[in-house]
Amino acid sequence: MSNRHHIFSFTVALIVLVNISPAIGATTEPQTKQFVQLLPKPGKQDTKNAPLQLNIKNGKNGVLLAITFAGEKITLEKGAQPAPPGGMYTVSLDGSMVLQETFSEPTLHIEKPLPMQTLGNGDHVVRCEVHYSIGKTYEAELPFSFDATPIITLEKPGSKSPVPDPLVGFQFYNEKQEVVGFLDVAVDERSLGVTQITSQANGEKKPLSQWTGKPISIAELPPGQHLIRLTATGTNGGESVQFVPFEVEALPMLNVDKNKEGAMESIKATFLQASSAYSGSVEIFYQHGVILSLQSKEPSVLIKKSDIVQAFAQHKLSLPTKPVPLVVGLRSANNTENWQTILFLP
């Protein structure tokens, strides 16, 4: 069965720093998946009155095989001892035995889980043989289609987020095993790692960052259109893919605290938090030369008037007696820049 690929629209406009406006074009509604569908049996068979009947049910923790058996009544000769009721039944899946048990009643009404955790998507046949105590064997088989392709559900987050962090839900085929599937998250086709999805978390809906344990870092991404790829893979190899487009238009931000004369008292540079190296750098120029240069791993840098006074002293420059322009250059981790002038007066 073919893999499933979906595009889920998620637009992020980062104008200054973290002013992100997510606009999701469509919401994928939650679905209840039927992993098993019965197939028509070949030929005309009277199964309604057959002594051995099979049925398959989609259970909460996997697929259940319902077996119903009623042995034929045997007329005994006078004085003959009746055979004890019961016998043994055997269940096979695509020719491989998966279950064999005895029973001691004249009838059988049971439901047993079918082990299909690693069964490939496609058409299959389950078969049951009942060896009754009178020496007679009954047989029945049931063709079905199995599709354990996971379902990925995406929804718009309830509030604005500094990074693309949609609400994500998964529905994997689950036989109550510890791990039901895997999630691979990639940005621009570069994998960020694989996360195991447990049986307990199966069906939950939460922000993507809570599934992976950390938010997606966009600080190093260049401005432009980008793409998150979510790949959910079940334990049988069934795979589903969804895409989340977003846009980065990030500029580092400069806030200037001024006095009544319009001269600076302090400046604050703000960047997106980078996951590695530096989040950004600040350079201050005076008379065509750099007098102060800083790099920061943190997303913000505060520079006070006293820091600039000290920079003048270190460069053996005379302090101005009237407001002079300083050029401030900000450069973020993705090499976007913001250049401004400020007035400085000690």
C-alpha positions in Angstrom: 0.0 0.0 0.0 1.4 3.4 -1.0 2.8 5.8 1.5 0.6 8.9 2.3 1.9 12.4 1.9 0.1 15.5 2.9 0.8 19.2 2.8 -0.4 21.1 5.9 -0.2 24.9 5.5 1.5 26.7 8.4 2.8 30.2 7.6 5.2 32.0 10.0 6.1 35.6 9.4 8.9 36.7 11.7 9.2 40.4 11.1 11.2 41.5 14.0 12.6 39.0 16.5 9.8 36.7 17.5 6.8 38.5 16.0 5.4 35.3 14.4 1.9 35.2 13.0 0.9 31.6 12.3 -1.8 31.2 9.7 -2.8 27.6 9.1 -4.7 27.2 5.9 -6.3 23.9 6.8 -6.9 21.7 9.9 -6.8 18.0 9.7 -9.7 16.6 11.6 -9.2 13.8 14.1 -10.0 10.4 12.5 -10.8 7.0 14.0 -9.0 4.5 11.8 -10.2 1.0 11.0 -7.0 -0.9 10.5 -8.8 -4.1 9.2 -11.4 -4.4 6.5 -13.1 -7.8 5.7 -12.8 -8.9 2.0 -15.4 -10.8 0.1 -14.9 -14.6 0.1 -14.3 -16.2 -3.2 -17.3 -18.2 -4.6 -20.7 -18.8 -2.9 -20.3 -20.2 0.6 -23.0 -20.7 3.1 -21.2 -19.4 6.2 -24.3 -18.3 8.1 -25.2 -21.9 9.2 -21.6 -23.3 9.2 -20.6 -25.0 12.5 -17.3 -23.0 12.6 -17.5 -19.2 12.0 -14.9 -16.5 12.1 -15.1 -12.7 12.4 -12.5 -10.0 12.9 -13.0 -6.9 15.0 -11.0 -3.7 15.3 -10.2 -3.6 19.1 -8.7 -0.8 21.2 -5.5 -2.8 21.6 -5.2 -4.5 18.3 -7.3 -6.8 16.2 -9.5 -9.5 17.7 -10.4 -12.8 16.1 -13.9 -14.0 17.1 -14.3 -17.8 16.9 -17.7 -19.4 17.2 -18.1 -23.2 17.0 -21.0 -25.6 17.7 -20.2 -29.3 17.2 -22.6 -31.5 15.4 -24.9 -33.7 17.5 -23.9 -37.4 17.1 -26.5 -40.1 17.5 -25.0 -42.9 19.5 -25.8 -46.6 19.3 -27.5 -48.1 22.2 -25.0 -48.8 25.0 -22.2 -46.7 23.4 -20.3 -44.3 25.6 -20.3 -40.6 24.4 -17.0 -39.0 23.6 -16.0 -36.2 26.0 -16.8 -32.8 24.5 -14.1 -30.4 23.4 -11.1 -30.7 21.3 -8.3 -28.4 20.0 -8.3 -25.4 17.6 -5.5 -24.0 15.6 -5.3 -20.5 14.1 -2.9 -19.6 11.3 -2.2 -16.3 9.6 -1.0 -16.5 6.0 -0.1 -20.1 6.6 1.9 -19.6 9.8 0.5 -20.9 13.0 -0.1 -18.1 15.6 -2.3 -19.8 18.2 -3.2 -23.4 19.3 -5.3 -24.2 22.4 -7.6 -26.9 23.7 -11.2 -26.5 24.8 -13.5 -28.8 26.9 -17.0 -27.6 26.0 -19.2 -28.7 23.2 -19.3 -25.2 21.9 -16.7 -22.4 21.5 -17.3 -18.6 21.8 -14.0 -16.8 22.2 -12.2 -13.7 21.1 -8.4 -13.8 20.7 -5.9 -11.1 19.7 -4.2 -11.6 16.4 -0.5 -10.8 16.5 -0.2 -8.3 13.6 2.3 -5.8 15.0 4.8 -6.5 12.2 2.3 -7.7 9.5 2.7 -5.8 6.3 0.0 -3.7 4.8 -2.1 -5.5 2.2 -4.4 -8.6 1.9 -4.1 -11.5 4.2 -6.0 -14.7 5.2 -6.7 -16.0 8.7 -7.6 -19.7 9.0 -8.9 -21.8 11.8 -9.1 -25.6 12.2 -11.1 -27.3 15.0 -10.2 -30.9 15.8 -13.3 -32.1 17.6 -13.2 -34.9 20.1 -15.3 -37.2 17.9 -12.5 -37.2 15.4 -14.0 -34.7 13.0 -12.1 -31.6 11.7 -13.8 -28.3 10.9 -12.2 -25.6 8.9 -12.9 -21.9 8.1 -11.0 -19.0 6.7 -11.5 -15.3 6.5 -9.7 -12.9 4.0 -9.1 -9.4 5.1 -7.2 -6.2 4.2 -4.8 -4.7 6.8 -3.6 -1.1 6.7 -1.4 0.0 9.6 -0.4 3.3 8.0 -0.3 5.9 10.9 -2.5 8.9 11.0 -1.0 12.3 11.6 -3.3 15.0 12.9 -2.3 18.7 12.7 -4.1 21.7 14.3 -3.4 25.4 14.7 -1.8 26.2 18.1 -3.9 28.1 20.5 -1.5 31.1 20.8 1.3 32.7 18.9 4.6 31.0 19.1 8.1 32.2 18.4 8.8 29.1 16.4 6.5 26.9 14.2 5.1 24.5 16.8 1.8 23.0 15.6 -0.4 20.8 17.7 0.3 17.2 16.5 -1.5 14.0 17.2 -0.7 10.4 16.1 -2.7 7.3 15.8 -0.6 4.1 15.4 -1.7 0.5 15.2 -1.4 -0.6 18.8 -1.3 -4.0 20.4 -0.4 -2.5 23.8 3.3 -3.0 23.1 5.7 -0.5 24.7 6.6 1.3 21.4 4.0 1.7 18.7 5.9 3.8 16.2 8.5 6.4 15.4 8.5 10.1 14.4 11.2 11.6 12.3 11.2 15.4 12.1 13.2 17.1 9.4 13.6 20.8 8.5 14.5 21.4 4.8 15.1 17.7 4.5 17.7 17.7 7.3 16.6 15.2 10.0 16.5 16.6 13.5 16.3 13.0 15.0 13.8 10.2 15.5 11.5 10.0 18.5 9.8 6.8 19.8 6.1 7.0 20.3 4.9 4.9 23.2 1.6 3.0 23.6 0.7 5.4 26.4 1.2 8.5 24.3 -0.6 7.0 21.2 -3.6 9.1 20.3 -2.5 12.2 22.3 -2.4 15.6 20.8 0.2 18.2 21.9 2.7 20.7 20.5 5.4 19.2 18.3 8.1 20.5 20.7 6.6 18.2 23.4 6.9 15.2 21.2 10.5 15.8 20.4 11.6 17.3 23.7 12.8 20.6 22.2 11.5 23.4 19.9 12.7 23.7 16.4 15.5 26.2 16.1 15.0 28.7 13.3 17.7 31.1 14.4 20.3 29.7 12.0 17.8 29.5 9.0 18.3 32.1 6.3 15.3 34.3 5.4 12.8 32.7 3.0 10.5 29.7 2.7 11.2 26.6 4.7 9.6 23.2 5.3 9.1 20.9 8.2 8.6 17.2 7.3 6.9 14.9 9.8 7.3 11.2 9.0 5.4 8.7 11.2 6.4 5.0 10.8 4.5 2.1 12.4 6.2 -1.0 13.6 5.2 -2.8 10.4 6.9 -0.2 8.2 3.7 1.6 7.3 4.5 5.3 6.8 2.7 8.6 6.7 4.1 12.0 5.9 2.8 15.5 6.5 4.5 18.8 5.6 4.4 22.1 7.5 5.6 25.1 5.4 6.8 28.3 7.2 8.6 31.5 6.3 11.5 33.2 8.1 11.9 37.0 7.7 13.9 37.6 10.8 15.8 40.8 11.7 17.6 41.3 15.0 15.9 44.0 17.0 17.5 47.1 18.5 15.7 49.0 21.3 17.1 52.4 22.4 16.3 54.0 25.7 16.7 57.7 25.3 16.9 60.8 27.6 15.0 64.0 27.1 17.6 65.3 24.7 17.2 62.2 22.5 20.6 60.7 23.4 20.9 57.1 24.4 20.9 55.9 27.9 21.1 52.2 27.0 20.5 50.0 24.0 19.2 46.4 23.9 19.9 44.0 21.0 17.6 41.0 20.7 18.1 37.9 18.6 16.5 34.6 18.1 18.0 32.0 20.4 20.4 29.9 18.5 20.9 26.2 19.3 24.6 26.3 18.8 27.4 28.9 18.7 26.3 32.5 19.1 22.8 34.0 18.8 24.2 37.2 17.5 26.8 40.0 17.7 26.8 43.8 18.2 29.3 46.3 16.8 29.4 50.0 17.6 31.3 52.4 15.3 32.5 55.9 15.9 34.4 57.9 13.3 34.7 55.0 10.9 36.2 52.7 13.5 34.8 49.9 15.8 34.9 51.0 19.5 32.8 48.1 20.9 32.3 44.6 19.7 30.3 41.8 21.5 29.1 38.3 20.8 26.4 36.7 22.7 25.1 33.1 23.2 22.1 34.6 24.9 19.2 36.0 22.8 19.7 39.6 24.2 22.5 42.0 24.9 22.2 45.1 27.1 24.7 48.0 26.6 24.7 50.9 28.9 26.0 54.4 28.4 28.8 53.6 30.9 29.9 50.8 28.6 30.3 53.2 25.7 32.2 55.7 27.9 34.6 52.9 28.9 35.0 52.0 25.2 36.0 55.6 24.4 38.6 55.5 27.2 40.0 52.1 26.0 40.5 53.5 22.5 41.9 56.8 23.9 39.2 58.9 22.4 38.0 62.2 23.8 34.5 62.2 25.1 32.2 64.4 23.0 30.7 67.5 24.5 27.7 67.5 22.3 25.6 64.6 20.9 27.4 62.6 18.3 26.1 59.8 16.0 27.2 56.2 16.6 26.5 53.4 14.2 25.2 50.2 15.7 25.4 47.0 13.6 23.5 43.8 14.7 24.2 40.5 13.0 22.1 37.3 13.9 23.1 33.7 13.7 21.5 33.4 10.2 23.6 36.4 9.0 20.6 38.8 8.9 21.7 42.3 9.8 20.2 45.5 11.3 22.1 48.8 11.0 21.0 51.9 12.9 22.4 55.2 14.2 22.0 56.5 17.7 23.0 59.7 19.4 25.5 59.5 22.2 26.3 62.1 24.8 28.1 61.2 28.0 
